[in-house]
């Protein structure tokens, strides 16, 4: 089998991703899928389905969670809260029949607020090992049989996290290293945050086989208060032959050398007035030589040219979105078949945007009863979005798209906070509600 190192090294071309992470393009090995942008090139997924039509199986989970499943062949991985044990559990589910293959305790403690649990970070896998992270700092590696290979707690190693809300960022695997970012306040908040030393925001690189720290890069920021907090995940890109890890948060977008963590370039800022309550949730997304960073709270989306050096400033800015339709406070945008798709979960619009010019090709309302915070997924000429209540809307993709192909509801009676994104893998749509995982097939 080709090594994971070669898979990841071959993922990107000059301005578009050509080769998937896995040896099969239909696996979904991390939060945003084989291309790190929310898309898959697989075919054969339904537009019309329901709880009674197309469901191959459903599995009751131990509790709530917002982690998007990772899928490799017959293995589906996710985390869940477990109220009975007050813990976060790591799980493998059989993709064929929905049976729980194994369930292991990742760490004690389930939540710090009622909005979410510590089960918000998505796992990442290379087809042999799977890595899980939870918002209370537990990070662990398991083989596919459920044997724990190593465990460490990031809070114990580097100090208590200083976040107003429950921390969530997904681990990332790239070119032989495992990465985790922690972008947090520089002072304690609500009794959280270390008091025995400086509170730093950082990018951490580890040996995937052992969990050993390879390097820690402190990422400075002049953001203030909650605006220092980010819940995004780093994305790897290769632009004009240069590999980078791109990070959003702390009022800025930065590119880093994956081998050392060194900051290669920085763009700022979407927050010149230094507003103090602008935490950042969406991850950056890359396509056609363009990087997107989404300003919070209904403010614009900024398109930055990839390949910068030093402080890129306005010269690196390609375009800025206009109006209240093209914005994203929580969902990470999708790049699929040459276009960005931006989900405005507050005002309920899905927009197709040209990556280089920023032209809004179309913008369509989403007829949801509540807000949408799950990120959009693109596959088989379709865009899938889901609301907090589990309302699912399927749109046609492309410049001539925007038609509603199907709608359905998968939330249960108690569902009020569904955030996991829909995953297409191996001919199956995986739909996670508050406490149920569904498998839908054509």
C-alpha positions as CSV (number, residue, x, y, z in Angstrom):
1,X,0.0,0.0,0.0
2,X,1.2,3.5,-0.8
3,X,2.3,5.3,2.4
4,X,0.3,8.0,4.0
5,X,3.3,10.3,3.5
6,X,3.0,9.9,-0.2
7,X,-0.8,10.3,-0.2
8,X,-0.6,13.6,1.6
9,X,2.4,14.9,-0.4
10,X,0.5,14.3,-3.6
11,X,-2.7,15.9,-2.6
12,X,-2.4,19.3,-4.2
13,X,-1.5,20.8,-7.6
14,X,-0.7,24.4,-8.4
15,X,-4.2,25.7,-7.8
16,X,-6.5,22.8,-7.4
17,X,-6.5,19.5,-5.5
18,X,-6.1,16.5,-7.8
19,X,-5.4,13.5,-5.7
20,X,-7.3,12.3,-2.6
21,X,-5.8,11.4,0.7
22,X,-6.7,7.7,0.6
23,X,-6.0,5.0,-2.0
24,X,-9.7,5.1,-2.6
25,X,-11.3,8.5,-3.2
26,X,-14.4,7.5,-1.4
27,X,-13.0,7.4,2.2
28,X,-13.5,10.4,4.4
29,X,-10.4,10.5,6.7
30,X,-10.8,13.8,8.5
31,X,-13.3,16.5,9.3
32,X,-13.4,18.1,5.9
33,X,-12.8,15.0,3.9
34,X,-10.1,13.7,1.4
35,X,-9.5,17.1,-0.1
36,X,-9.7,19.1,3.2
37,X,-12.5,21.3,1.6
38,X,-15.7,19.5,2.3
39,X,-16.0,17.7,-1.0
40,X,-15.8,14.2,-2.5
41,X,-15.6,13.1,-6.2
42,X,-17.6,9.9,-5.5
43,X,-20.9,9.4,-7.4
44,X,-24.2,7.7,-6.6
45,X,-25.7,9.6,-3.7
46,X,-29.5,10.3,-3.2
47,X,-31.1,13.7,-3.3
48,X,-34.5,12.4,-2.0
49,X,-34.6,10.2,1.1
50,X,-36.1,10.1,4.5
51,X,-36.1,8.2,7.8
52,X,-38.3,5.6,6.2
53,X,-36.8,5.6,2.7
54,X,-33.1,4.9,2.1
55,X,-31.9,4.3,5.7
56,X,-29.7,1.3,5.8
57,X,-29.3,1.4,9.5
58,X,-29.3,3.7,12.5
59,X,-27.2,3.5,15.7
60,X,-28.1,5.0,19.0
61,X,-25.1,6.8,20.4
62,X,-24.3,7.1,24.2
63,X,-25.0,10.8,24.2
64,X,-24.6,14.2,22.4
65,X,-21.7,15.2,20.2
66,X,-20.9,17.4,17.3
67,X,-17.9,15.5,15.9
68,X,-18.2,14.7,12.2
69,X,-17.5,11.0,11.5
70,X,-14.3,9.9,9.9
71,X,-14.7,6.9,7.5
72,X,-12.2,4.4,6.2
73,X,-13.6,1.4,4.3
74,X,-15.8,-0.5,6.8
75,X,-14.9,1.7,9.8
76,X,-16.8,4.7,11.0
77,X,-15.1,6.7,13.8
78,X,-16.6,9.4,16.0
79,X,-16.7,10.7,19.6
80,X,-19.7,11.0,21.9
81,X,-20.5,12.2,25.3
82,X,-21.6,9.5,27.8
83,X,-23.7,10.9,30.6
84,X,-23.8,7.6,32.5
85,X,-20.0,7.8,33.0
86,X,-19.5,11.5,32.7
87,X,-16.9,11.0,30.0
88,X,-16.1,11.3,26.3
89,X,-15.9,8.0,24.4
90,X,-14.1,7.2,21.2
91,X,-16.1,4.8,19.0
92,X,-15.8,2.6,15.9
93,X,-19.0,1.6,14.2
94,X,-19.3,-1.0,11.5
95,X,-20.2,0.8,8.2
96,X,-22.1,-2.2,6.9
97,X,-24.6,-2.8,9.6
98,X,-24.2,0.0,12.2
99,X,-23.0,-2.3,15.0
100,X,-20.7,-0.7,17.6
101,X,-17.3,-2.5,17.1
102,X,-15.7,-0.9,20.1
103,X,-16.2,2.0,22.5
104,X,-13.4,3.3,24.6
105,X,-13.2,6.0,27.2
106,X,-11.2,8.9,25.9
107,X,-11.3,10.9,29.1
108,X,-13.4,12.0,32.0
109,X,-15.6,15.1,32.0
110,X,-18.4,15.7,29.5
111,X,-19.1,19.5,29.3
112,X,-18.6,22.9,30.8
113,X,-21.7,24.6,29.4
114,X,-25.1,23.6,28.1
115,X,-24.4,24.6,24.5
116,X,-22.1,21.7,23.6
117,X,-20.1,18.8,25.0
118,X,-16.4,18.0,24.7
119,X,-17.2,15.6,21.8
120,X,-16.9,18.3,19.2
121,X,-13.6,17.5,17.6
122,X,-13.6,15.1,14.6
123,X,-11.2,12.2,14.5
124,X,-8.5,11.7,11.8
125,X,-7.3,8.4,10.3
126,X,-4.7,7.1,7.9
127,X,-6.3,3.7,7.4
128,X,-4.3,2.0,10.1
129,X,-4.5,4.3,13.1
130,X,-7.2,6.7,14.3
131,X,-6.6,9.8,16.5
132,X,-9.2,11.3,18.7
133,X,-9.3,14.6,20.6
134,X,-11.7,16.0,23.1
135,X,-12.3,19.6,24.4
136,X,-10.9,18.8,27.8
137,X,-7.5,18.1,26.3
138,X,-7.5,14.3,25.9
139,X,-5.7,13.2,22.8
140,X,-5.2,9.5,22.0
141,X,-4.3,7.1,19.2
142,X,-6.0,3.7,18.6
143,X,-5.5,1.0,16.1
144,X,-8.5,-0.2,14.2
145,X,-9.1,-3.0,16.7
146,X,-9.6,-0.5,19.5
147,X,-6.2,-0.9,21.2
148,X,-5.0,2.4,22.7
149,X,-1.5,3.1,21.4
150,X,-0.8,6.3,23.3
151,X,-2.6,9.0,25.3
152,X,-1.7,12.5,26.5
153,X,-3.7,15.4,27.9
154,X,-2.8,18.8,26.3
155,X,-4.1,20.8,29.2
156,X,-1.9,18.8,31.6
157,X,1.1,19.4,29.3
158,X,0.6,23.1,28.5
159,X,-1.9,24.5,31.1
160,X,-5.7,24.8,31.3
161,X,-7.4,26.1,28.2
162,X,-8.7,29.7,28.4
163,X,-11.9,29.6,26.5
164,X,-15.3,31.2,27.3
165,X,-17.0,28.3,25.6
166,X,-16.2,24.6,25.1
167,X,-13.0,24.2,23.1
168,X,-13.1,22.3,19.8
169,X,-10.5,22.0,17.1
170,X,-9.9,18.8,15.2
171,X,-6.5,17.1,14.9
172,X,-4.9,17.1,11.5
173,X,-2.6,14.6,9.9
174,X,-0.1,15.7,7.2
175,X,3.2,14.6,5.8
176,X,4.2,12.4,8.7
177,X,3.1,14.6,11.6
178,X,0.0,15.0,13.7
179,X,-1.0,18.7,14.3
180,X,-3.3,20.4,16.8
181,X,-3.9,24.1,17.2
182,X,-4.9,25.9,20.4
183,X,-5.8,29.5,19.8
184,X,-7.0,30.9,23.2
185,X,-7.2,34.0,25.4
186,X,-4.1,35.3,27.1
187,X,-5.9,35.7,30.5
188,X,-8.1,33.4,32.4
189,X,-11.9,33.5,31.8
190,X,-14.7,32.2,34.0
191,X,-12.2,30.4,36.2
192,X,-10.5,28.7,33.2
193,X,-6.9,29.2,32.1
194,X,-3.6,28.6,33.7
195,X,-2.4,30.9,36.5
196,X,1.1,29.5,36.9
197,X,2.5,30.9,33.7
198,X,1.8,32.7,30.4
199,X,-1.3,31.6,28.4
200,X,-0.1,31.1,24.9
201,X,-1.8,30.3,21.6
202,X,0.1,27.7,19.7
203,X,0.4,25.1,16.9
204,X,1.6,21.7,18.1
205,X,3.3,19.0,16.0
206,X,3.6,15.5,17.3
207,X,4.9,12.1,16.2
208,X,1.7,10.2,15.2
209,X,3.1,6.9,16.4
210,X,4.0,8.0,19.9
211,X,2.4,11.3,20.6
212,X,5.8,12.8,21.3
213,X,6.0,16.6,20.8
214,X,8.2,17.4,17.8
215,X,7.8,21.2,18.1
216,X,5.5,23.8,19.5
217,X,5.1,27.1,17.7
218,X,3.7,30.0,19.7
219,X,1.3,32.0,17.4
220,X,1.2,35.7,18.5
221,X,-1.9,37.8,18.1
222,X,-2.9,41.4,18.9
223,X,-6.6,40.4,19.2
224,X,-8.3,41.0,22.5
225,X,-10.4,39.0,24.9
226,X,-12.8,36.5,23.2
227,X,-11.5,37.5,19.8
228,X,-8.3,35.6,20.5
229,X,-10.4,32.3,20.7
230,X,-10.7,30.1,17.6
231,X,-12.5,26.8,17.1
232,X,-11.1,26.3,13.6
233,X,-8.9,23.5,12.3
234,X,-5.6,24.0,10.4
235,X,-5.7,22.9,6.7
236,X,-2.7,21.8,4.6
237,X,-2.2,23.2,1.1
238,X,0.5,23.0,-1.5
239,X,0.7,26.1,-3.5
240,X,3.3,26.6,-6.3
241,X,5.3,23.8,-4.8
242,X,5.4,25.1,-1.2
243,X,3.6,23.1,1.5
244,X,1.8,25.1,4.2
245,X,-0.5,24.7,7.2
246,X,-3.0,27.5,7.1
247,X,-4.6,28.7,10.4
248,X,-7.5,31.2,11.0
249,X,-8.2,32.9,14.3
250,X,-7.0,35.8,16.5
251,X,-8.2,38.3,13.9
252,X,-5.7,36.9,11.3
253,X,-4.9,34.2,8.7
254,X,-1.4,32.7,8.8
255,X,0.5,30.2,6.8
256,X,3.1,27.9,8.5
257,X,5.9,25.6,7.4
258,X,4.6,22.1,8.3
259,X,8.1,20.9,9.1
260,X,8.9,23.5,11.7
261,X,5.8,25.6,12.4
262,X,7.6,28.8,11.3
263,X,5.2,31.5,10.2
264,X,5.6,32.1,6.5
265,X,3.1,34.8,6.0
266,X,0.2,36.6,7.8
267,X,-2.8,38.5,6.7
268,X,-4.8,40.7,9.1
269,X,-7.2,42.0,9.9
270,X,-10.9,41.6,9.5
271,X,-11.2,43.3,12.9
272,X,-9.4,46.7,12.8
273,X,-11.5,48.1,15.6
274,X,-10.4,45.4,17.9
275,X,-13.9,44.2,18.9
276,X,-13.5,41.9,21.8
277,X,-16.2,39.3,21.3
278,X,-15.3,38.0,17.8
279,X,-14.3,34.4,18.5
280,X,-13.7,32.6,15.2
281,X,-15.3,29.3,14.3
282,X,-14.9,28.5,10.5
283,X,-11.7,26.9,9.3
284,X,-10.0,28.4,6.3
285,X,-10.7,26.8,2.9
286,X,-8.5,26.7,-0.2
287,X,-9.4,26.5,-3.9
288,X,-8.1,27.8,-7.2
289,X,-5.2,29.6,-5.5
290,X,-7.5,31.4,-3.1
291,X,-7.9,31.1,0.7
292,X,-11.0,32.2,2.5
293,X,-11.3,33.5,6.0
294,X,-14.7,34.3,7.4
295,X,-15.1,37.3,9.7
296,X,-17.5,36.5,12.6
297,X,-21.0,37.7,13.5
298,X,-22.3,38.4,10.0
299,X,-19.3,40.4,8.7
300,X,-17.7,39.7,5.3
301,X,-15.7,36.9,3.9
302,X,-12.1,37.8,2.8
303,X,-10.4,36.1,-0.1
304,X,-6.6,36.1,0.2
305,X,-4.2,35.0,-2.5
306,X,-2.2,31.9,-1.6
307,X,1.6,32.0,-1.7
308,X,2.3,35.1,0.4
309,X,5.4,36.0,2.3
310,X,5.7,38.1,5.4
311,X,2.9,40.6,6.2
312,X,0.8,40.4,3.0
313,X,-1.7,43.2,3.9
314,X,-4.1,44.6,1.3
315,X,-1.9,43.5,-1.6
316,X,-2.8,39.9,-0.9
317,X,-6.5,40.5,-0.7
318,X,-8.4,39.4,-3.8
319,X,-11.9,40.3,-2.8
320,X,-14.3,40.9,0.1
321,X,-17.9,39.7,0.1
322,X,-20.7,42.3,0.1
323,X,-24.2,42.3,1.7
324,X,-25.6,40.1,4.4
325,X,-26.2,37.0,2.3
326,X,-22.5,35.9,1.7
327,X,-21.2,35.5,5.2
328,X,-20.5,32.5,7.5
329,X,-20.3,32.8,11.3
330,X,-20.0,29.1,12.1
331,X,-20.1,26.8,9.0
332,X,-16.9,26.4,7.1
333,X,-17.3,27.1,3.4
334,X,-17.1,24.3,0.8
335,X,-14.9,24.3,-2.3
336,X,-16.3,21.9,-4.9
337,X,-15.8,21.5,-8.6
338,X,-14.3,25.0,-9.0
339,X,-16.5,27.1,-6.8
340,X,-16.9,28.1,-3.2
341,X,-20.2,27.4,-1.5
342,X,-20.9,29.6,1.5
343,X,-23.6,28.8,4.0
344,X,-25.0,31.7,6.0
345,X,-26.4,29.8,8.9
346,X,-27.9,32.9,10.6
347,X,-29.8,34.5,7.7
348,X,-30.2,31.1,6.0
349,X,-28.6,31.5,2.5
350,X,-26.5,29.2,0.4
351,X,-24.3,31.0,-2.1
352,X,-22.1,29.9,-5.0
353,X,-19.1,32.2,-5.4
354,X,-16.4,32.4,-8.1
355,X,-13.1,31.8,-6.3
356,X,-10.9,34.4,-8.1
357,X,-13.4,37.2,-8.8
358,X,-15.7,36.8,-5.8
359,X,-18.7,37.1,-8.1
360,X,-21.8,35.7,-6.5
361,X,-23.0,33.2,-9.2
362,X,-26.2,32.5,-7.2
363,X,-27.6,32.9,-3.7
364,X,-30.5,30.8,-2.6
365,X,-32.6,30.9,0.6
366,X,-32.5,27.9,2.9
367,X,-36.0,27.3,4.3
368,X,-34.9,26.1,7.7
369,X,-36.9,26.7,10.9
370,X,-33.7,27.3,12.9
371,X,-30.1,28.2,12.3
372,X,-27.5,26.1,10.5
373,X,-24.1,25.5,12.0
374,X,-23.1,22.2,10.3
375,X,-20.7,22.8,7.4
376,X,-21.9,22.2,3.8
377,X,-20.9,19.0,1.9
378,X,-20.4,18.7,-1.8
379,X,-20.6,15.4,-3.7
380,X,-22.2,13.9,-6.9
381,X,-23.4,17.3,-8.2
382,X,-25.2,18.1,-4.9
383,X,-24.7,20.3,-1.9
384,X,-26.0,19.0,1.4
385,X,-26.7,21.3,4.4
386,X,-28.4,20.5,7.7
387,X,-29.9,22.7,10.5
388,X,-29.8,22.4,14.3
389,X,-33.2,20.6,14.1
390,X,-31.8,18.0,11.6
391,X,-33.6,19.6,8.6
392,X,-31.7,18.6,5.5
393,X,-31.7,20.5,2.2
394,X,-30.1,19.2,-1.0
395,X,-29.2,21.7,-3.7
396,X,-27.8,21.2,-7.2
397,X,-24.2,22.4,-7.5
398,X,-22.4,24.4,-10.2
399,X,-22.9,27.8,-11.8
400,X,-26.3,26.7,-13.1
401,X,-27.3,25.1,-9.8
402,X,-29.1,26.3,-6.7
403,X,-32.2,24.2,-7.3
404,X,-33.6,22.4,-4.3
405,X,-33.5,18.7,-5.2
406,X,-34.8,17.3,-1.9
407,X,-35.7,18.1,1.7
408,X,-36.2,15.9,4.7
409,X,-35.9,16.0,8.5
410,X,-33.7,13.6,10.5
411,X,-33.7,15.3,13.9
412,X,-35.4,13.6,16.9
413,X,-38.0,15.3,19.1
414,X,-35.2,16.5,21.5
415,X,-32.8,17.6,18.7
416,X,-32.0,21.3,19.1
417,X,-28.2,21.5,18.6
418,X,-27.1,19.3,15.6
419,X,-23.8,20.5,14.3
420,X,-22.0,17.6,12.7
421,X,-21.6,17.8,8.9
422,X,-23.0,15.2,6.5
423,X,-20.4,12.7,5.3
424,X,-20.4,10.9,2.0
425,X,-18.2,7.8,1.9
426,X,-18.3,4.5,0.1
427,X,-21.8,5.0,-1.3
428,X,-23.3,6.0,2.0
429,X,-24.4,9.3,3.5
430,X,-23.6,9.4,7.3
431,X,-26.0,11.8,9.1
432,X,-25.3,12.5,12.8
433,X,-28.1,14.0,14.9
434,X,-27.8,14.7,18.6
435,X,-27.5,11.1,19.6
436,X,-28.2,8.9,16.5
437,X,-26.0,8.1,13.6
438,X,-27.9,7.2,10.3
439,X,-26.5,5.5,7.2
440,X,-28.4,6.5,4.0
441,X,-27.9,4.7,0.7
442,X,-29.4,5.1,-2.8
